[in-house]
Amino acid sequence: MSVRIKTTVCQDQAGWTVERVLRQGLGVSRSLLRRAKQRRAVLLDGQPVNSNVRVAPGAILEISMQQEVSSIVPEPMDLSIIYEDQDIMAVHKPPGMLVHPLTTEPTGTLANGVLYYWLQQGSPARFRPVHRIDRDTSGLVLVARNSYVHQQLQFQINQGLMCRRYLAMVTGKLAKQKGTITAPIDREAGSLIKRVVTPAGKPAITHYRVLRQLSWGSLVRVELVTGRTHQVRVHMSHIGHPLLGDDLYGGDLSLIKRQALHCAYLAFSHPVTGQLIKLACPLPGDMKALLNPSP
């Protein structure tokens, strides 16, 4: 099975080479273009073409990409699908589930369930998560159906063009109702998992806004500018307000047994249609219960 990306050469692109239209006009990466050229899968008006050929306005340029076979075992699973089309899929991942298999946990992950769902549809594909969330974080996971769409969505994240908002429940009442945390993050020395704020780390920027204050602390909306591992958890702990349930970073375990973090909203430009896609995902039961405690 292959995926085809098409474009019509516009007036401004008259005289461009095929490669320039694909690279600059469509954003096709060098590696994707190289693989397509090796397979003679770059077409101009339906005919194979070399990448140095110059194009005229109105010509139809097409690149075909083969779907890669996945080594992940498909597994039947009840999926909460928030959005899907032929290019992308967004799923509500429950807390306690891995996004991708580990050597020690080859099944029971979101990847296993998504691949089974696609197999049942008759359109098997490789599992390509655009971003990942921790096992105990709930919420939206965006998955690309092919390498071009995956590349384009990751570009949006890297350039700060994709809006990613989380809901976090933190201890205490924040001094400011909104703010920005700018603090570089790196792996803690001697640990494979834990991250720390350190001047030697990679840049990390988090915007936050307090939505509600309750007896146990605050409900905070968090928007990521960068996407470092454990960024929300590290940054909130760094300013003295660790997430409820996050014992790795000093959070209280008495009310919830996992970090109270939920990927609630994504907004991005669809890589193929250009449409602005906005996706929202409701809070899971354990976090919702903390907002409406029993009398």
Phi and psi restraints in degrees (value plus and minus 20) as a CYANA .aco file:
   2 SER   PHI    -150.1  -110.1
   2 SER   PSI     139.8   179.8
   3 VAL   PHI    -136.8   -96.8
   3 VAL   PSI     114.6   154.6
   4 ARG   PHI    -134.1   -94.1
   4 ARG   PSI     113.6   153.6
   5 ILE   PHI    -133.5   -93.5
   5 ILE   PSI     104.8   144.8
   6 LYS   PHI    -138.3   -98.3
   6 LYS   PSI     131.9   171.9
   7 THR   PHI    -168.9  -128.9
   7 THR   PSI     129.4   169.4
   8 THR   PHI    -120.4   -80.4
   8 THR   PSI     107.5   147.5
   9 VAL   PHI     -84.8   -44.8
   9 VAL   PSI     105.7   145.7
  10 CYS   PHI    -113.4   -73.4
  10 CYS   PSI     151.8   191.8
  11 GLN   PHI     -79.7   -39.7
  11 GLN   PSI     -58.7   -18.7
  12 ASP   PHI     -86.8   -46.8
  12 ASP   PSI     -37.2     2.8
  13 GLN   PHI    -119.5   -79.5
  13 GLN   PSI     -13.6    26.4
  14 ALA   PHI     -76.0   -36.0
  14 ALA   PSI     109.3   149.3
  15 GLY   PHI      66.7   106.7
  15 GLY   PSI     -26.7    13.3
  16 TRP   PHI     -88.6   -48.6
  16 TRP   PSI     136.0   176.0
  17 THR   PHI     -99.1   -59.1
  17 THR   PSI     140.9   180.9
  18 VAL   PHI     -75.7   -35.7
  18 VAL   PSI     -64.2   -24.2
  19 GLU   PHI     -81.9   -41.9
  19 GLU   PSI     -60.4   -20.4
  20 ARG   PHI     -86.2   -46.2
  20 ARG   PSI     -58.9   -18.9
  21 VAL   PHI     -83.6   -43.6
  21 VAL   PSI     -64.2   -24.2
  22 LEU   PHI     -89.1   -49.1
  22 LEU   PSI     -62.7   -22.7
  23 ARG   PHI     -96.8   -56.8
  23 ARG   PSI     -69.4   -29.4
  24 GLN   PHI    -107.9   -67.9
  24 GLN   PSI     -57.8   -17.8
  25 GLY   PHI     -98.7   -58.7
  25 GLY   PSI     -64.1   -24.1
  26 LEU   PHI    -121.5   -81.5
  26 LEU   PSI     -35.2     4.8
  27 GLY   PHI      57.7    97.7
  27 GLY   PSI       1.5    41.5
  28 VAL   PHI     -87.1   -47.1
  28 VAL   PSI     111.7   151.7
  29 SER   PHI     -91.7   -51.7
  29 SER   PSI     142.0   182.0
  30 ARG   PHI     -80.8   -40.8
  30 ARG   PSI     -60.2   -20.2
  31 SER   PHI     -87.6   -47.6
  31 SER   PSI     -60.9   -20.9
  32 LEU   PHI     -83.0   -43.0
  32 LEU   PSI     -63.8   -23.8
  33 LEU   PHI     -85.4   -45.4
  33 LEU   PSI     -59.9   -19.9
  34 ARG   PHI     -81.8   -41.8
  34 ARG   PSI     -64.5   -24.5
  35 ARG   PHI     -85.3   -45.3
  35 ARG   PSI     -58.4   -18.4
  36 ALA   PHI     -86.3   -46.3
  36 ALA   PSI     -60.6   -20.6
  37 LYS   PHI     -84.3   -44.3
  37 LYS   PSI     -57.6   -17.6
  38 GLN   PHI     -83.1   -43.1
  38 GLN   PSI     -50.1   -10.1
  39 ARG   PHI    -116.6   -76.6
  39 ARG   PSI     -14.4    25.6
  40 ARG   PHI      35.9    75.9
  40 ARG   PSI      22.9    62.9
  41 ALA   PHI    -127.4   -87.4
  41 ALA   PSI      -1.3    38.7
  42 VAL   PHI    -124.6   -84.6
  42 VAL   PSI      99.9   139.9
  43 LEU   PHI    -138.7   -98.7
  43 LEU   PSI     120.5   160.5
  44 LEU   PHI    -139.3   -99.3
  44 LEU   PSI      95.8   135.8
  45 ASP   PHI      31.4    71.4
  45 ASP   PSI      21.2    61.2
  46 GLY   PHI      66.4   106.4
  46 GLY   PSI     -21.0    19.0
  47 GLN   PHI    -138.4   -98.4
  47 GLN   PSI     120.5   160.5
  48 PRO   PHI     -75.9   -35.9
  48 PRO   PSI     122.5   162.5
  49 VAL   PHI    -164.2  -124.2
  49 VAL   PSI     129.1   169.1
  50 ASN   PHI     -97.3   -57.3
  50 ASN   PSI     132.7   172.7
  51 SER   PHI     -93.9   -53.9
  51 SER   PSI     -32.7     7.3
  52 ASN   PHI    -113.6   -73.6
  52 ASN   PSI     -19.1    20.9
  53 VAL   PHI     -90.5   -50.5
  53 VAL   PSI     119.9   159.9
  54 ARG   PHI    -109.9   -69.9
  54 ARG   PSI     127.9   167.9
  55 VAL   PHI    -133.5   -93.5
  55 VAL   PSI     138.4   178.4
  56 ALA   PHI    -133.2   -93.2
  56 ALA   PSI     134.0   174.0
  57 PRO   PHI     -77.1   -37.1
  57 PRO   PSI     119.8   159.8
  58 GLY   PHI      71.9   111.9
  58 GLY   PSI     -33.0     7.0
  59 ALA   PHI     -89.6   -49.6
  59 ALA   PSI     128.6   168.6
  60 ILE   PHI    -121.4   -81.4
  60 ILE   PSI      97.0   137.0
  61 LEU   PHI    -127.0   -87.0
  61 LEU   PSI     115.0   155.0
  62 GLU   PHI    -159.1  -119.1
  62 GLU   PSI     120.7   160.7
  63 ILE   PHI    -148.3  -108.3
  63 ILE   PSI     113.8   153.8
  64 SER   PHI    -130.2   -90.2
  64 SER   PSI     113.5   153.5
  65 MET   PHI    -141.5  -101.5
  65 MET   PSI     111.6   151.6
  66 GLN   PHI     -98.6   -58.6
  66 GLN   PSI     119.3   159.3
  67 GLN   PHI     -95.2   -55.2
  67 GLN   PSI     113.1   153.1
  68 GLU   PHI    -108.6   -68.6
  68 GLU   PSI     126.6   166.6
  69 VAL   PHI     -99.1   -59.1
  69 VAL   PSI     116.2   156.2
  70 SER   PHI    -115.7   -75.7
  70 SER   PSI     125.7   165.7
  71 SER   PHI    -109.7   -69.7
  71 SER   PSI     -24.5    15.5
  72 ILE   PHI     -95.2   -55.2
  72 ILE   PSI     117.7   157.7
  73 VAL   PHI     -99.9   -59.9
  73 VAL   PSI     100.9   140.9
  74 PRO   PHI     -82.8   -42.8
  74 PRO   PSI     121.2   161.2
  75 GLU   PHI    -162.9  -122.9
  75 GLU   PSI     107.2   147.2
  76 PRO   PHI     -80.8   -40.8
  76 PRO   PSI     117.2   157.2
  77 MET   PHI    -179.5  -139.5
  77 MET   PSI     125.8   165.8
  78 ASP   PHI    -100.0   -60.0
  78 ASP   PSI      92.1   132.1
  79 LEU   PHI    -123.5   -83.5
  79 LEU   PSI     120.6   160.6
  80 SER   PHI    -119.0   -79.0
  80 SER   PSI      72.4   112.4
  81 ILE   PHI    -107.3   -67.3
  81 ILE   PSI     102.1   142.1
  82 ILE   PHI    -108.6   -68.6
  82 ILE   PSI     -54.8   -14.8
  83 TYR   PHI    -179.0  -139.0
  83 TYR   PSI     125.8   165.8
  84 GLU   PHI    -177.7  -137.7
  84 GLU   PSI     126.1   166.1
  85 ASP   PHI    -166.5  -126.5
  85 ASP   PSI    -187.6  -147.6
  86 GLN   PHI     -91.8   -51.8
  86 GLN   PSI     -30.5     9.5
  87 ASP   PHI    -132.9   -92.9
  87 ASP   PSI     -51.6   -11.6
  88 ILE   PHI    -159.9  -119.9
  88 ILE   PSI     143.2   183.2
  89 MET   PHI    -168.4  -128.4
  89 MET   PSI     117.8   157.8
  90 ALA   PHI    -142.8  -102.8
  90 ALA   PSI     108.7   148.7
  91 VAL   PHI    -144.4  -104.4
  91 VAL   PSI     122.6   162.6
  92 HIS   PHI    -105.0   -65.0
  92 HIS   PSI      86.1   126.1
  93 LYS   PHI    -104.5   -64.5
  93 LYS   PSI     108.5   148.5
  94 PRO   PHI     -96.3   -56.3
  94 PRO   PSI     138.9   178.9
  95 PRO   PHI     -84.8   -44.8
  95 PRO   PSI     129.2   169.2
  96 GLY   PHI      71.8   111.8
  96 GLY   PSI     -21.9    18.1
  97 MET   PHI    -132.2   -92.2
  97 MET   PSI     114.3   154.3
  98 LEU   PHI     -94.2   -54.2
  98 LEU   PSI     129.6   169.6
  99 VAL   PHI     -95.9   -55.9
  99 VAL   PSI     -62.1   -22.1
 100 HIS   PHI    -150.4  -110.4
 100 HIS   PSI     125.1   165.1
 101 PRO   PHI     -82.4   -42.4
 101 PRO   PSI     133.0   173.0
 102 LEU   PHI    -130.8   -90.8
 102 LEU   PSI     144.7   184.7
 103 THR   PHI     -77.4   -37.4
 103 THR   PSI     -57.3   -17.3
 104 THR   PHI    -105.6   -65.6
 104 THR   PSI     -31.9     8.1
 105 GLU   PHI    -157.0  -117.0
 105 GLU   PSI      57.7    97.7
 106 PRO   PHI     -97.7   -57.7
 106 PRO   PSI     -31.1     8.9
 107 THR   PHI    -151.8  -111.8
 107 THR   PSI     153.2   193.2
 108 GLY   PHI      60.9   100.9
 108 GLY   PSI      -9.9    30.1
 109 THR   PHI    -121.1   -81.1
 109 THR   PSI     148.1   188.1
 110 LEU   PHI     -79.6   -39.6
 110 LEU   PSI     -58.9   -18.9
 111 ALA   PHI     -77.8   -37.8
 111 ALA   PSI     -64.1   -24.1
 112 ASN   PHI     -79.3   -39.3
 112 ASN   PSI     -63.8   -23.8
 113 GLY   PHI     -89.6   -49.6
 113 GLY   PSI     -60.8   -20.8
 114 VAL   PHI     -85.6   -45.6
 114 VAL   PSI     -62.7   -22.7
 115 LEU   PHI     -84.4   -44.4
 115 LEU   PSI     -57.3   -17.3
 116 TYR   PHI     -85.2   -45.2
 116 TYR   PSI     -62.3   -22.3
 117 TYR   PHI     -80.3   -40.3
 117 TYR   PSI     -64.6   -24.6
 118 TRP   PHI     -86.1   -46.1
 118 TRP   PSI     -58.7   -18.7
 119 LEU   PHI     -81.8   -41.8
 119 LEU   PSI     -61.6   -21.6
 120 GLN   PHI     -86.1   -46.1
 120 GLN   PSI     -47.5    -7.5
 121 GLN   PHI     -98.3   -58.3
 121 GLN   PSI     -31.6     8.4
 122 GLY   PHI      61.5   101.5
 122 GLY   PSI       0.1    40.1
 123 SER   PHI    -154.7  -114.7
 123 SER   PSI      45.9    85.9
 124 PRO   PHI     -82.0   -42.0
 124 PRO   PSI     126.1   166.1
 125 ALA   PHI    -173.5  -133.5
 125 ALA   PSI     148.4   188.4
 126 ARG   PHI     -99.2   -59.2
 126 ARG   PSI     124.2   164.2
 127 PHE   PHI     -99.7   -59.7
 127 PHE   PSI      96.3   136.3
 128 ARG   PHI    -147.5  -107.5
 128 ARG   PSI      66.8   106.8
 129 PRO   PHI     -90.0   -50.0
 129 PRO   PSI     113.7   153.7
 130 VAL   PHI     -95.8   -55.8
 130 VAL   PSI     -52.5   -12.5
 131 HIS   PHI    -167.5  -127.5
 131 HIS   PSI     143.4   183.4
 132 ARG   PHI    -145.8  -105.8
 132 ARG   PSI     132.3   172.3
 133 ILE   PHI    -145.2  -105.2
 133 ILE   PSI     134.3   174.3
 134 ASP   PHI     -80.6   -40.6
 134 ASP   PSI     139.6   179.6
 135 ARG   PHI     -70.8   -30.8
 135 ARG   PSI     -66.6   -26.6
 136 ASP   PHI    -112.9   -72.9
 136 ASP   PSI     -14.8    25.2
 137 THR   PHI    -111.4   -71.4
 137 THR   PSI     118.1   158.1
 138 SER   PHI    -123.0   -83.0
 138 SER   PSI     150.3   190.3
 139 GLY   PHI      96.9   136.9
 139 GLY   PSI    -182.1  -142.1
 140 LEU   PHI     -88.3   -48.3
 140 LEU   PSI     111.8   151.8
 141 VAL   PHI    -145.3  -105.3
 141 VAL   PSI     104.4   144.4
 142 LEU   PHI    -116.6   -76.6
 142 LEU   PSI     110.2   150.2
 143 VAL   PHI    -144.5  -104.5
 143 VAL   PSI     114.2   154.2
 144 ALA   PHI    -113.4   -73.4
 144 ALA   PSI     125.6   165.6
 145 ARG   PHI    -110.4   -70.4
 145 ARG   PSI     -31.1     8.9
 146 ASN   PHI    -173.0  -133.0
 146 ASN   PSI     148.0   188.0
 147 SER   PHI     -87.2   -47.2
 147 SER   PSI     -53.9   -13.9
 148 TYR   PHI     -86.2   -46.2
 148 TYR   PSI     -68.0   -28.0
 149 VAL   PHI     -83.9   -43.9
 149 VAL   PSI     -60.1   -20.1
 150 HIS   PHI     -80.1   -40.1
 150 HIS   PSI     -66.6   -26.6
 151 GLN   PHI     -80.9   -40.9
 151 GLN   PSI     -63.5   -23.5
 152 GLN   PHI     -87.8   -47.8
 152 GLN   PSI     -58.9   -18.9
 153 LEU   PHI     -90.5   -50.5
 153 LEU   PSI     -57.6   -17.6
 154 GLN   PHI     -87.3   -47.3
 154 GLN   PSI     -53.6   -13.6
 155 PHE   PHI     -80.8   -40.8
 155 PHE   PSI     -62.5   -22.5
 156 GLN   PHI     -81.2   -41.2
 156 GLN   PSI     -60.5   -20.5
 157 ILE   PHI     -84.2   -44.2
 157 ILE   PSI     -67.6   -27.6
 158 ASN   PHI     -83.4   -43.4
 158 ASN   PSI     -49.8    -9.8
 159 GLN   PHI    -114.1   -74.1
 159 GLN   PSI     -16.1    23.9
 160 GLY   PHI      52.6    92.6
 160 GLY   PSI       5.6    45.6
 161 LEU   PHI    -116.5   -76.5
 161 LEU   PSI     -30.5     9.5
 162 MET   PHI    -123.2   -83.2
 162 MET   PSI     109.2   149.2
 163 CYS   PHI    -106.8   -66.8
 163 CYS   PSI     103.5   143.5
 164 ARG   PHI    -146.5  -106.5
 164 ARG   PSI      92.1   132.1
 165 ARG   PHI    -136.9   -96.9
 165 ARG   PSI     116.9   156.9
 166 TYR   PHI    -138.3   -98.3
 166 TYR   PSI     135.4   175.4
 167 LEU   PHI    -129.2   -89.2
 167 LEU   PSI     107.4   147.4
 168 ALA   PHI    -147.1  -107.1
 168 ALA   PSI     121.0   161.0
 169 MET   PHI    -127.7   -87.7
 169 MET   PSI      98.4   138.4
 170 VAL   PHI    -141.9  -101.9
 170 VAL   PSI     138.7   178.7
 171 THR   PHI     -95.7   -55.7
 171 THR   PSI     126.6   166.6
 172 GLY   PHI      58.5    98.5
 172 GLY   PSI     155.4   195.4
 173 LYS   PHI    -129.2   -89.2
 173 LYS   PSI     102.2   142.2
 174 LEU   PHI     -89.9   -49.9
 174 LEU   PSI     123.4   163.4
 175 ALA   PHI     -86.6   -46.6
 175 ALA   PSI     -53.0   -13.0
 176 LYS   PHI    -135.2   -95.2
 176 LYS   PSI     122.0   162.0
 177 GLN   PHI     -92.3   -52.3
 177 GLN   PSI     -43.1    -3.1
 178 LYS   PHI    -171.6  -131.6
 178 LYS   PSI     138.1   178.1
 179 GLY   PHI    -199.9  -159.9
 179 GLY   PSI    -198.3  -158.3
 180 THR   PHI    -150.3  -110.3
 180 THR   PSI     110.6   150.6
 181 ILE   PHI    -122.8   -82.8
 181 ILE   PSI      97.4   137.4
 182 THR   PHI    -137.8   -97.8
 182 THR   PSI      80.8   120.8
 183 ALA   PHI    -172.1  -132.1
 183 ALA   PSI      96.8   136.8
 184 PRO   PHI     -84.0   -44.0
 184 PRO   PSI     127.1   167.1
 185 ILE   PHI    -144.7  -104.7
 185 ILE   PSI     120.5   160.5
 186 ASP   PHI    -165.8  -125.8
 186 ASP   PSI     148.8   188.8
 187 ARG   PHI     -89.3   -49.3
 187 ARG   PSI     119.3   159.3
 188 GLU   PHI     -89.8   -49.8
 188 GLU   PSI     117.0   157.0
 189 ALA   PHI     -77.6   -37.6
 189 ALA   PSI     110.8   150.8
 190 GLY   PHI      64.7   104.7
 190 GLY   PSI     -20.0    20.0
 191 SER   PHI    -141.3  -101.3
 191 SER   PSI     121.6   161.6
 192 LEU   PHI    -108.8   -68.8
 192 LEU   PSI     -35.4     4.6
 193 ILE   PHI    -135.1   -95.1
 193 ILE   PSI     -69.9   -29.9
 194 LYS   PHI     -92.6   -52.6
 194 LYS   PSI     121.2   161.2
 195 ARG   PHI    -133.7   -93.7
 195 ARG   PSI     136.6   176.6
 196 VAL   PHI    -159.5  -119.5
 196 VAL   PSI     138.2   178.2
 197 VAL   PHI    -101.0   -61.0
 197 VAL   PSI     107.0   147.0
 198 THR   PHI    -174.0  -134.0
 198 THR   PSI     122.9   162.9
 199 PRO   PHI     -78.0   -38.0
 199 PRO   PSI     -42.9    -2.9
 200 ALA   PHI    -104.6   -64.6
 200 ALA   PSI     -22.5    17.5
 201 GLY   PHI    -100.3   -60.3
 201 GLY   PSI    -198.8  -158.8
 202 LYS   PHI    -104.3   -64.3
 202 LYS   PSI     127.2   167.2
 203 PRO   PHI     -75.5   -35.5
 203 PRO   PSI     118.6   158.6
 204 ALA   PHI    -164.9  -124.9
 204 ALA   PSI     107.0   147.0
 205 ILE   PHI    -150.8  -110.8
 205 ILE   PSI     109.5   149.5
 206 THR   PHI    -152.7  -112.7
 206 THR   PSI     106.9   146.9
 207 HIS   PHI    -115.2   -75.2
 207 HIS   PSI     124.1   164.1
 208 TYR   PHI    -158.8  -118.8
 208 TYR   PSI     136.0   176.0
 209 ARG   PHI    -166.2  -126.2
 209 ARG   PSI     109.6   149.6
 210 VAL   PHI     -95.9   -55.9
 210 VAL   PSI     107.1   147.1
 211 LEU   PHI    -119.4   -79.4
 211 LEU   PSI     -59.8   -19.8
 212 ARG   PHI    -169.5  -129.5
 212 ARG   PSI     130.8   170.8
 213 GLN   PHI    -139.6   -99.6
 213 GLN   PSI     110.8   150.8
 214 LEU   PHI    -148.2  -108.2
 214 LEU   PSI    -198.9  -158.9
 215 SER   PHI     -82.6   -42.6
 215 SER   PSI     -53.0   -13.0
 216 TRP   PHI    -106.8   -66.8
 216 TRP   PSI     -33.3     6.7
 217 GLY   PHI     132.7   172.7
 217 GLY   PSI    -155.1  -115.1
 218 SER   PHI    -156.6  -116.6
 218 SER   PSI     123.2   163.2
 219 LEU   PHI    -112.8   -72.8
 219 LEU   PSI     103.1   143.1
 220 VAL   PHI    -143.8  -103.8
 220 VAL   PSI     114.3   154.3
 221 ARG   PHI    -111.3   -71.3
 221 ARG   PSI     109.4   149.4
 222 VAL   PHI    -141.1  -101.1
 222 VAL   PSI     114.3   154.3
 223 GLU   PHI    -141.3  -101.3
 223 GLU   PSI     106.7   146.7
 224 LEU   PHI    -107.8   -67.8
 224 LEU   PSI     111.5   151.5
 225 VAL   PHI    -114.2   -74.2
 225 VAL   PSI     -61.4   -21.4
 226 THR   PHI    -130.7   -90.7
 226 THR   PSI     157.3   197.3
 227 GLY   PHI    -156.4  -116.4
 227 GLY   PSI      38.9    78.9
 228 ARG   PHI     -96.5   -56.5
 228 ARG   PSI     133.7   173.7
 229 THR   PHI     -77.5   -37.5
 229 THR   PSI     110.1   150.1
 230 HIS   PHI      40.9    80.9
 230 HIS   PSI       4.6    44.6
 231 GLN   PHI     -76.5   -36.5
 231 GLN   PSI     -70.3   -30.3
 232 VAL   PHI     -81.9   -41.9
 232 VAL   PSI     -64.7   -24.7
 233 ARG   PHI     -82.8   -42.8
 233 ARG   PSI     -63.8   -23.8
 234 VAL   PHI     -88.8   -48.8
 234 VAL   PSI     -66.2   -26.2
 235 HIS   PHI     -85.6   -45.6
 235 HIS   PSI     -62.4   -22.4
 236 MET   PHI     -88.1   -48.1
 236 MET   PSI     -57.3   -17.3
 237 SER   PHI     -85.7   -45.7
 237 SER   PSI     -57.1   -17.1
 238 HIS   PHI     -81.4   -41.4
 238 HIS   PSI     -54.9   -14.9
 239 ILE   PHI    -113.6   -73.6
 239 ILE   PSI      -9.0    31.0
 240 GLY   PHI      71.1   111.1
 240 GLY   PSI      -4.9    35.1
 241 HIS   PHI    -153.3  -113.3
 241 HIS   PSI      49.9    89.9
 242 PRO   PHI     -83.4   -43.4
 242 PRO   PSI     136.4   176.4
 243 LEU   PHI     -89.1   -49.1
 243 LEU   PSI     122.1   162.1
 244 LEU   PHI     -77.2   -37.2
 244 LEU   PSI     118.7   158.7
 245 GLY   PHI      59.8    99.8
 245 GLY   PSI     -19.8    20.2
 246 ASP   PHI    -121.0   -81.0
 246 ASP   PSI      60.0   100.0
 247 ASP   PHI     -87.7   -47.7
 247 ASP   PSI     -41.5    -1.5
 248 LEU   PHI     -84.3   -44.3
 248 LEU   PSI     -51.0   -11.0
 249 TYR   PHI    -140.1  -100.1
 249 TYR   PSI       7.5    47.5
 250 GLY   PHI      69.7   109.7
 250 GLY   PSI      -2.7    37.3
 251 GLY   PHI    -103.3   -63.3
 251 GLY   PSI     133.1   173.1
 252 ASP   PHI     -96.2   -56.2
 252 ASP   PSI     110.6   150.6
 253 LEU   PHI    -117.7   -77.7
 253 LEU   PSI     -17.2    22.8
 254 SER   PHI     -94.3   -54.3
 254 SER   PSI     -43.6    -3.6
 255 LEU   PHI    -125.6   -85.6
 255 LEU   PSI     -47.6    -7.6
 256 ILE   PHI    -172.1  -132.1
 256 ILE   PSI     123.5   163.5
 257 LYS   PHI    -119.2   -79.2
 257 LYS   PSI      -6.5    33.5
 258 ARG   PHI    -165.5  -125.5
 258 ARG   PSI     141.7   181.7
 259 GLN   PHI     -80.4   -40.4
 259 GLN   PSI     110.6   150.6
 260 ALA   PHI    -101.3   -61.3
 260 ALA   PSI      57.0    97.0
 261 LEU   PHI    -158.1  -118.1
 261 LEU   PSI     113.6   153.6
 262 HIS   PHI    -162.3  -122.3
 262 HIS   PSI     104.4   144.4
 263 CYS   PHI     -98.3   -58.3
 263 CYS   PSI      86.1   126.1
 264 ALA   PHI    -121.8   -81.8
 264 ALA   PSI     -39.5     0.5
 265 TYR   PHI    -175.3  -135.3
 265 TYR   PSI     116.2   156.2
 266 LEU   PHI    -153.6  -113.6
 266 LEU   PSI     120.4   160.4
 267 ALA   PHI    -159.6  -119.6
 267 ALA   PSI     112.5   152.5
 268 PHE   PHI    -180.6  -140.6
 268 PHE   PSI     145.8   185.8
 269 SER   PHI    -110.1   -70.1
 269 SER   PSI     107.5   147.5
 270 HIS   PHI     -83.1   -43.1
 270 HIS   PSI     105.5   145.5
 271 PRO   PHI     -81.8   -41.8
 271 PRO   PSI     -44.3    -4.3
 272 VAL   PHI    -120.4   -80.4
 272 VAL   PSI     -67.1   -27.1
 273 THR   PHI    -111.2   -71.2
 273 THR   PSI     -40.5    -0.5
 274 GLY   PHI      60.7   100.7
 274 GLY   PSI     -21.9    18.1
 275 GLN   PHI     -89.4   -49.4
 275 GLN   PSI     123.0   163.0
 276 LEU   PHI     -97.5   -57.5
 276 LEU   PSI      99.0   139.0
 277 ILE   PHI    -124.2   -84.2
 277 ILE   PSI     106.9   146.9
 278 LYS   PHI    -141.2  -101.2
 278 LYS   PSI     104.2   144.2
 279 LEU   PHI    -145.5  -105.5
 279 LEU   PSI     114.8   154.8
 280 ALA   PHI    -146.2  -106.2
 280 ALA   PSI     130.6   170.6
 281 CYS   PHI    -158.2  -118.2
 281 CYS   PSI     102.1   142.1
 282 PRO   PHI     -88.6   -48.6
 282 PRO   PSI     136.1   176.1
 283 LEU   PHI     -81.9   -41.9
 283 LEU   PSI     122.7   162.7
 284 PRO   PHI     -93.7   -53.7
 284 PRO   PSI     148.8   188.8
 285 GLY   PHI     -78.9   -38.9
 285 GLY   PSI     -59.7   -19.7
 286 ASP   PHI     -87.5   -47.5
 286 ASP   PSI     -56.1   -16.1
 287 MET   PHI     -98.1   -58.1
 287 MET   PSI     -56.6   -16.6
 288 LYS   PHI     -82.4   -42.4
 288 LYS   PSI     -55.9   -15.9
 289 ALA   PHI     -83.2   -43.2
 289 ALA   PSI     -50.0   -10.0
 290 LEU   PHI     -93.5   -53.5
 290 LEU   PSI     -42.9    -2.9
 291 LEU   PHI    -103.3   -63.3
 291 LEU   PSI     -42.8    -2.8
 292 ASN   PHI    -149.6  -109.6
 292 ASN   PSI      48.4    88.4
 293 PRO   PHI     -85.2   -45.2
 293 PRO   PSI     128.7   168.7
 294 SER   PHI     -88.1   -48.1
 294 SER   PSI     122.5   162.5
